[in-house]
Amino acid sequence: MKHIIITFTAAFVLVSCTIVRPGEVGVKRNLGKLGKVKEAGAIWFFPFTTKVIKVSTRTINRELSISLPSKEGLTIQSDISILYHIKTEMVKDVIEKIGTQPDFDRVVTAVFRSAAADVCARFYAKDMHSGERDNIEKEIKDRMNSKLSESGFVIEEVLLKSIALPAGLADAIEEKLEAEQQTQRMEFVLTREIKEAERKKVEATGERDANLILSEGLTPLILKLRQIEVLKEIAKSNNSKVVITNGGELDTPLMLKADDTE
């Protein structure tokens, strides 16, 4: 009898305790009434009248495959990820008004469909495949937060992971992108050629100015002085040379080696 009592007591203790792990909170529901929100740790309760509801406060990833409308009336297929979590301080309200998982997903999905339809209908299909995607995601997230924040939900991110455009539109966008890239390449080549032409022009101008300065500096007196200096250098040389001039003027002296006169 004693063993039976001990066994029963141990079993009762086991079923009267539950562990709330990190990233979760627990709420006691006693005869239909909700108690205080308990964070990580052990929670004791009377199993015949009380139940502990555990709710994750970690980030939840809700994935969807959905059709989105565009401004021009096209239907765009997209895979969506909605990252959200429950506010710890509002878990009790969420359980009372909405319920538990998977009720959370149904509410978030419904709000997303409404917000996405309103936002995407203001953008062209090509915008969902370009740099406007970030703006679309942000606007959807902001709309969802405005509707769900008071209910205890926080939308962290809305991610348009893949966009499937209609075949004809996808081809047109690809052709446009190729044309833009070709135009950019042509503009680059043109800019390079213009800069090269400017460089050559500057170089030619520099050479012209240098020659002009040199020609202006070569006066007859300077030329005669340079000729005298050359003759002095020749006179210092050990090799025999013959210098032919026109007499008193040293306009254009002709220099010959000694063996050239033979």
C-alpha positions, 0 to 999 in steps of 0.5 A: 500500500505504501508503494502505491501511495508513493507511486501515485504521489510521484506521478501526481507531482510529475503531471502537476509540473511543466517546464517553460523553455527560453523563448516561450511563456506560459499562462495558466488556464484555471476553469476557463480563466487565464492567469498571469504570464509566466516566463522560462522556468517550472510552473506548478498547477493542479492538472484536474482543473488547470492547464498551462498554455505555452506560447512561443515568443521567438520569431515565427516564419510564415511562408506563403505562395500567393498571387499579387496584383499589379498596377497594370492589372497583371497577376504576379506569382510570388513566394513570401516569408513573413517574420513575426513574433508575439509581444510577451506582455500581450500574450494573455490578450492574444490567447483570449482574442485569437487563440494559439498556434496555428490561429496566429498564422491565420490572422497574420496571413489574412492581414498580409493578403489585404495589405499586399493587395493594397500596396502591390496594386499601386506598383507596376509588375516590373517594379516588383522585379527591380529596386522598388521591391524593398519599398514594396516590402517595407510598405506591406510591413508597415501596413501590417504593423499598423493593423496588428500591433494593438493585437499583440503582433510585431511584423519584423520583415516581409520578404518577397523571395521570388517573383514570377513575372508573365513570360512576355513581360519578363522577356521585355524587361530582360531586353530593356536591361540589355539595351540599358547595359549596351547604352552604358557601355557605349557611353563609357567608350564615348567618354573614354574617346573624348578624354583621349582626344582631350589628352592629345589636344593638351599634349599637342598644345604643349609641344606647340607652345614649347616649340614657340618658346624655343623659336622665340628664344633662338635670336641670332646672337644666341645662335652665334654664342652657341656656335662659338661654344661648339667651336671651343669644344672642338678645339679641346678635342685631341682629334684633328678637324677642319672647320670651314666657315664663310670668313668673319660670320659663323653662320653654318660652319662645316666640320670635317675629320682630318682623314675626310680631307684627304 
